[in-house]
């Protein structure tokens, strides 16, 4: 969730700078994502490595309660990183284009 917020905040900043150029929302998101993708991936990899160590230690000492906690965390970190970059962005772009098309259709009618 935090990565998605960071990316959308970058999009908001880029929209302000690209407002006069009438840049397409797809290009704005691509530029924003490119600027913060390294940070997003490094944050996820760092967190994932820490949770992997916790999971490995829990497996070594057969602590099932910690294993039951760490495994969903690992899955959540991986899916969260993927969804922040590959799902949330394209979904936002489709939504913005739909709103624009709806607004243009209302003006034409």
N, C-alpha and C positions, 0 to 999 in steps of 0.2 A: 504494500500500500504506500509506503514511504517513497519508493522509487517512482511510482505513478504520479504522486503529488509533485515530486521534483521535476519530472518531465513536463507535466502540465504547467507548472510555474514557469519553466523555460519557454514553453509555447506562448504563454501570456506575455512574457518579455519580448519575444520575437515578433509577436503580432503588433506590438507597439512600434517597433522599429520598421516593420515592413508595411505599415498601414498606408503610407503614401504611394508605395510602389504597386499596390493592389496585387500582392503576391498570393498565389493559390495556397489554400490551407494545407494541401498535401506537401508542398515544398516547405511551408513553415514548420510543419511537424517533423519532416525529414531533417531539416537544419537543426531544430531543437534537440531531437533525439541523437543526432550525430555529436552535438556538443556535450551531452551528458551521458552517453552510453558507456564510456570508459569508467566513469565514477560509479554508475549503476552496477556494472559487472564486477568491478573490484570490491564494492561493498558486499555484494551477494557472495562472491567467492570467499572473502574473509569470514563472513558469518557462517557460511557453509563449512569451511574448514574447522572452525571452532566446534560446531555441532557434530561434525564427523569424529573429532577427537573424543568428545563426550560419549558418543555412541560406541566407539571402539573400546573405551575404558569400561563402559557398562557391559559390553559383550565379554570382555576379558574377565571381569569379576562377577559375571552372571547376575547383574542387577536388572531385573525385568521391568521394574517400574520406570527406571531411567531410559531403558531401551524403548519402552512404550511412549515416552515423551519425546525422545530425540528423533526417532524415525519419522513421525508426522512433521516435526520441525524441518527435517531435511527435505521432505517432499514439498512442504510449504514454501521454503526458500527457493527451490528450483522452479516451482510453478509460478510463484510471485514474480520472479525475475523475468520469466518468459512472458507472463501476461502483461507486465508493465511495458515491455518493449514491443511485443508482437501482436497483442490483442487490443490493449487500451488505445493505442495510437491510431491504428486503422479504423477502429470503431468511432473515435472522435472525429476523424476526417470524414467518414461516411455521414455522420450525424450533421456536421457543419455543411456539407454539400447538400444534404436533404433539406436543411433549413433554408439554404440559399435558393434552391430550386422551388421550394414552396412559396417563398417570398416573391420570387419572380413570377410564378404562376398567379399569385393573388393580384399582382400589379397588372398583369396582362388581361385579367378577367374584368 
